Amino acid sequence: MAETVRAARLTGPDRVLRVEETKQGPPAADEVVIDMMYASINPLDTYVLAGQVAGEAPVPRTLGVEGVGRWGDDLFVVHGHGVGLSRDGIWSQRAVVPSGSLIRVPEGVDPVQAACAAVCGRTAIRVVYELAEVTAEDRVLVLGATGGVGTAATSLALSAGATVWGQTGDPNKAEAVAEMGAKTVIARSPEELIMATKDLGVNVVLDPLGGNYTTAATQLLAPYGTLVIYGASSAAQTELDVRSFYRRNIRALGYGGVMEGHDEVRSGISDALRALADGNMRIPVSDRVSLSALPAVLKPERRRDAIGKTIVDVGLD
Ligand SMILES: NC(=O)c1ccc[n+]([C@@H]2O[C@H](COP(=O)([O-])OP(=O)(O)OC[C@H]3O[C@@H](n4cnc5c(N)ncnc54)[C@H](OP(=O)(O)O)[C@@H]3O)[C@@H](O)[C@H]2O)c1
């Protein structure tokens, strides 16, 4: 029998997010109904809202691609299998999801942190451990260090014993970078970034900013350095002096989580949950909001408010 739940839904044709009561049918044989507790907010959600990602998917539908909920007596991360993209997501009191999208939250992991494991946590694991292969010998510059992935990546690189600088463009967030244990770089532009870091001997840059920050990263890196690009928050286009890049043997790697298959996604989430359990990864949560607050929180002018993550606490509604 259909039941009524409160959910944050993308409604058309004007693609507006509305929090409303909606009817939810019973689960199919390969689905479960999960009581949602916490949900993460990612830049990906803003791309979905704008129709840049999953623009052809059915509307109206509930958004939200990752979170934690209770099924039976246990807590599970929910992510993947099209959740929030090609089918209803988890910004809801209860969600019908494919059973394959559930991963048990291990003992000792804070469920709020677990709600960030699938996107931020997995991305940080990939870029720090698998692409940059950060060790205690490395001198790492984390761009966008106050962001969800940036804070997770900073904590992982510090746990690996590396010397870590965290960049922010906002002096008010500098203390948060220092509290994580990283050295602070305040740079509001690519030019300021080069000035602040050119003598540091940085040999790894983790870059979610793209645009001219990526060009700056190729210039500030020491010879044989590694650049890992995984986002384009500032801009997608840049001009690159190819000679200054290849003549100093700089290595550039890209990471895109959307390319991963189900098994790879699951193992990445498990690795992130393990890093949270071991204390090697930390993701600060600066804000907890209700489902009802989502439309306001997702407005462009609010997108750089958080330090670490803003989390939807479903119980607040
Ligand atoms: N490749 C993948 O699979 C993957 C996975 C997850 C995320 N991403 C991408 O990675 C990026 C970061 O994700 P996130 O979850 O960490 O996002 P987030 O929490 O929103 O990141 C905020 C951080 O980005 C900085 N920032 C945002 N817009 C900026 C701009 N226009 N210029 C300079 N700095 C800017 C902020 O700097 P301030 O401290 O100065 O405010 C802050 O440090 C996004 O582009 C996202 O789409 C990619």
The ligand as an ORCA input file, in Angstrom:
! r2SCAN-3c Opt
* xyz 0 1
  N      35.541     13.816     -9.404
  C      34.647     13.362     -8.532
  O      34.239     12.196     -8.536
  C      34.150     14.329     -7.504
  C      33.600     13.866     -6.303
  C      33.209     14.821     -5.349
  C      33.350     16.192     -5.626
  N      33.845     16.572     -6.821
  C      34.027     17.992     -7.147
  O      35.034     18.497     -6.286
  C      34.739     19.844     -5.966
  C      34.719     19.989     -4.445
  O      33.672     19.195     -3.905
  P      33.279     19.365     -2.371
  O      32.215     18.401     -2.049
  O      34.499     19.402     -1.525
  O      32.646     20.822     -2.465
  P      32.487     21.950     -1.382
  O      32.393     21.341     -0.032
  O      31.391     22.822     -1.841
  O      33.890     22.739     -1.542
  C      34.012     24.012     -1.072
  C      35.471     24.429     -1.235
  O      35.683     24.828     -2.584
  C      36.140     26.174     -2.595
  N      35.488     26.877     -3.708
  C      34.197     26.730     -4.113
  N      33.960     27.521     -5.170
  C      35.118     28.172     -5.447
  C      35.517     29.129     -6.425
  N      34.655     29.585     -7.345
  N      36.786     29.586     -6.390
  C      37.657     29.156     -5.476
  N      37.341     28.244     -4.511
  C      36.094     27.765     -4.504
  C      35.775     26.753     -1.253
  O      36.747     27.711     -0.950
  P      36.704     28.762      0.276
  O      37.329     28.070      1.452
  O      37.555     29.869     -0.255
  O      35.273     29.155      0.491
  C      35.823     25.550     -0.350
  O      37.158     25.328      0.082
  C      33.417     20.192     -6.658
  O      33.709     20.815     -7.884
  C      32.790     18.831     -6.902
  O      31.923     18.844     -8.012
  C      34.253     15.681     -7.769
*
